[in-house]
Amino acid sequence: MGVVVLKQPAKTVIVRVLDIVTIAVPPALPAAMTVGSIYAQSRLKKKAIFCISPQRINLCGKLKCICFDKVNCIFTIITCMIIYYCIFIIIITIVQYYISIIANK
């Protein structure tokens, strides 16, 4: 399978690329997405849920579970657990190293 070279003017190539983009993305799609987001935002406001980034509404529709950590407790606990785990692994590695030295004597 070789490369096919078509001798077309640059203008024709650009027009065809724009045609493909226009066909792939309908012109009304961005407007429909905007209307949908505005409608979703108005429904959220009625339930006292305020969205500071309306672009994220579509993404949030896919979430199954949300956890709000207002005072950063969960992150602190997880960070401490990771640090303790790393220290534990280091201690176990050092102990295993010294046991192997003693066993080889």
N, C-alpha and C positions, 0 to 999 in steps of 0.2 A: 504494500500500500504506500503510494508515494504522495508527495505534496502536489496539490493541484493549484496552479497559478492562473488566476483569471485576470486579464488586463482590463480593469475597470477604472474609470476616473475616481479620484478621491471623493468628489461630490456624490457620486452614485453610491459608494460604500457607506458614507455618512448617512445618507437618506435611508438606506436599507437598515442600518443599525438602529436609527431612530424609529423606523417602522416596527422593528422587532420589539423594542422597548415599549412602544405605545400599545402593541398587541398584548404583551405580557402583563403590563400593569394598566388596567382600565383607568381612564381619566377620572371617573367618579369615585374610585376607591378611596383616595385620601379624604374626600368630603364625607363619604359614608362613615369612615372610621372616626372622623371628628364629631359628627352628629351622634354616633353611638357613645362616644366617650362623654360628651356633654350630657346626654340623657342619663348615663350611668352615674355621673357626678351629681346630677340633681336628685336622683333617687337616694344616693348615699347621704346627701345633705338633709333630706327629710327624716333620716334616722339618726341625725346628729353625728354623722361620720364625715369628717372634713379631710379632704385630700389636697395636700400641698403640691403634688405632682400628678396632674391628670393623665400624663402619658403612661403611668404605672398601673392604671386601672385594668387594662387588658391583661397584664402580667398577674395581677392579684386574683383574677378570676380563676387561675389555675392552682392556687394555693389550697392545701388541705388543712394546714395547721399554722397558726400564727402565735408567736410568743412575744409579748412586750416586756422588755427588761428596762424599766424606767430608771432604776437606781444602779444598774450595772452589776447586780448580784450574780446572775447566772454566768456572765463572762468571767467574773472574778473567781467563782468556784471552779469553773472548767479550767481556767488558767492554773490555779493552784493544784488541781488534780494532775494536770499534765506535768507540772514541775515536780511534784512528788513522785510521779511515775518515772520520770527521767532520772531522778536521784536514786530511786529504788533500783533501776536497771544498772546504773553505774556502780552502786554498792555490790549488787549481785555479781557483776562482771569482775570487780576487784577481788571479791571473795573467791570466785572460781579460779582466778589467776593464781592467788596464793595457795589454794588447795592443790592446783596442778603442780606448783613448784615443790610443795612439801611431798606430794605423792611421788615425784620423780627422783627424790633424794635417796 
